[in-house]
């Protein structure tokens, strides 16, 4: 079942109000804006790690960068996202 089908089923339930759906959509918008505020290398690193599930080692190979650089990008990007979302 696709995520759209899940949302449709979730939204069509009589016991569900639209508020949780609207809050989730707002959270997604905030996260997208926060990602856009990062340098491309940092946002790509976060996306590869959290959404694509790549390991730090795989990201280092993909980006042709040392492991320490990938770890620093993840750390810095997390810090910037946290500041943005406060």
VOLOGU-962188 format. One record per residue (C-alpha): residue number from 1; residue in one letter; x, y, z. Coordinates in nm, 3 decimals. Layout:
N
+------+-------+---------+---------+---------+
: fimi : rotor :      xx :      yy :      zz :
+------+-------+---------+---------+---------+
:  NUM :     A :       X :       Y :       Z :
...
+------+-------+---------+---------+---------+
***
This chain:
86
+------+-------+---------+---------+---------+
: fimi : rotor :      xx :      yy :      zz :
+------+-------+---------+---------+---------+
:    1 :     X :   0.000 :   0.000 :   0.000 :
:    2 :     X :   0.143 :   0.339 :  -0.098 :
:    3 :     X :   0.186 :   0.623 :   0.147 :
:    4 :     X :  -0.083 :   0.817 :  -0.041 :
:    5 :     X :  -0.324 :   0.527 :   0.007 :
:    6 :     X :  -0.232 :   0.516 :   0.377 :
:    7 :     X :  -0.300 :   0.888 :   0.414 :
:    8 :     X :  -0.630 :   0.856 :   0.226 :
:    9 :     X :  -0.738 :   0.566 :   0.445 :
:   10 :     X :  -0.623 :   0.754 :   0.755 :
:   11 :     X :  -0.801 :   1.073 :   0.647 :
:   12 :     X :  -1.126 :   0.894 :   0.561 :
:   13 :     X :  -1.166 :   0.741 :   0.905 :
:   14 :     X :  -1.462 :   0.889 :   1.095 :
:   15 :     X :  -1.266 :   0.906 :   1.419 :
:   16 :     X :  -0.977 :   1.107 :   1.273 :
:   17 :     X :  -0.979 :   1.484 :   1.262 :
:   18 :     X :  -0.781 :   1.679 :   1.001 :
:   19 :     X :  -0.561 :   1.841 :   1.267 :
:   20 :     X :  -0.295 :   1.562 :   1.285 :
:   21 :     X :  -0.272 :   1.558 :   0.905 :
:   22 :     X :  -0.230 :   1.934 :   0.890 :
:   23 :     X :   0.034 :   1.925 :   1.163 :
:   24 :     X :   0.227 :   1.654 :   0.978 :
:   25 :     X :   0.211 :   1.856 :   0.655 :
:   26 :     X :   0.337 :   2.163 :   0.840 :
:   27 :     X :   0.624 :   1.958 :   0.987 :
:   28 :     X :   0.720 :   1.841 :   0.637 :
:   29 :     X :   0.719 :   2.201 :   0.511 :
:   30 :     X :   0.939 :   2.312 :   0.799 :
:   31 :     X :   1.186 :   2.031 :   0.739 :
:   32 :     X :   1.201 :   2.110 :   0.366 :
:   33 :     X :   1.267 :   2.478 :   0.440 :
:   34 :     X :   1.534 :   2.383 :   0.692 :
:   35 :     X :   1.702 :   2.153 :   0.438 :
:   36 :     X :   1.695 :   2.431 :   0.178 :
:   37 :     X :   1.872 :   2.663 :   0.422 :
:   38 :     X :   2.174 :   2.429 :   0.431 :
:   39 :     X :   2.466 :   2.415 :   0.191 :
:   40 :     X :   2.395 :   2.159 :  -0.083 :
:   41 :     X :   2.668 :   1.922 :   0.041 :
:   42 :     X :   2.518 :   1.924 :   0.391 :
:   43 :     X :   2.157 :   1.877 :   0.282 :
:   44 :     X :   2.256 :   1.598 :   0.042 :
:   45 :     X :   2.444 :   1.427 :   0.323 :
:   46 :     X :   2.139 :   1.440 :   0.552 :
:   47 :     X :   1.910 :   1.315 :   0.277 :
:   48 :     X :   2.148 :   1.029 :   0.191 :
:   49 :     X :   2.179 :   0.928 :   0.555 :
:   50 :     X :   1.821 :   0.962 :   0.681 :
:   51 :     X :   1.601 :   0.914 :   0.374 :
:   52 :     X :   1.813 :   0.691 :   0.154 :
:   53 :     X :   1.963 :   0.495 :   0.443 :
:   54 :     X :   2.321 :   0.513 :   0.319 :
:   55 :     X :   2.599 :   0.437 :   0.562 :
:   56 :     X :   2.869 :   0.692 :   0.634 :
:   57 :     X :   3.114 :   0.472 :   0.444 :
:   58 :     X :   2.883 :   0.454 :   0.139 :
:   59 :     X :   2.834 :   0.831 :   0.147 :
:   60 :     X :   3.210 :   0.883 :   0.161 :
:   61 :     X :   3.250 :   0.669 :  -0.151 :
:   62 :     X :   2.961 :   0.841 :  -0.329 :
:   63 :     X :   3.087 :   1.190 :  -0.246 :
:   64 :     X :   3.454 :   1.096 :  -0.287 :
:   65 :     X :   3.525 :   1.242 :   0.056 :
:   66 :     X :   3.697 :   1.115 :   0.372 :
:   67 :     X :   3.485 :   0.960 :   0.647 :
:   68 :     X :   3.568 :   1.251 :   0.877 :
:   69 :     X :   3.427 :   1.498 :   0.625 :
:   70 :     X :   3.098 :   1.309 :   0.605 :
:   71 :     X :   3.076 :   1.289 :   0.985 :
:   72 :     X :   3.145 :   1.664 :   1.011 :
:   73 :     X :   2.878 :   1.741 :   0.749 :
:   74 :     X :   2.624 :   1.532 :   0.937 :
:   75 :     X :   2.711 :   1.696 :   1.269 :
:   76 :     X :   2.705 :   2.050 :   1.128 :
:   77 :     X :   2.385 :   1.992 :   0.933 :
:   78 :     X :   2.208 :   1.851 :   1.241 :
:   79 :     X :   2.316 :   2.154 :   1.443 :
:   80 :     X :   2.196 :   2.398 :   1.176 :
:   81 :     X :   1.863 :   2.216 :   1.138 :
:   82 :     X :   1.810 :   2.225 :   1.515 :
:   83 :     X :   1.881 :   2.599 :   1.525 :
:   84 :     X :   1.651 :   2.659 :   1.230 :
:   85 :     X :   1.364 :   2.468 :   1.391 :
:   86 :     X :   1.389 :   2.646 :   1.729 :
+------+-------+---------+---------+---------+
***
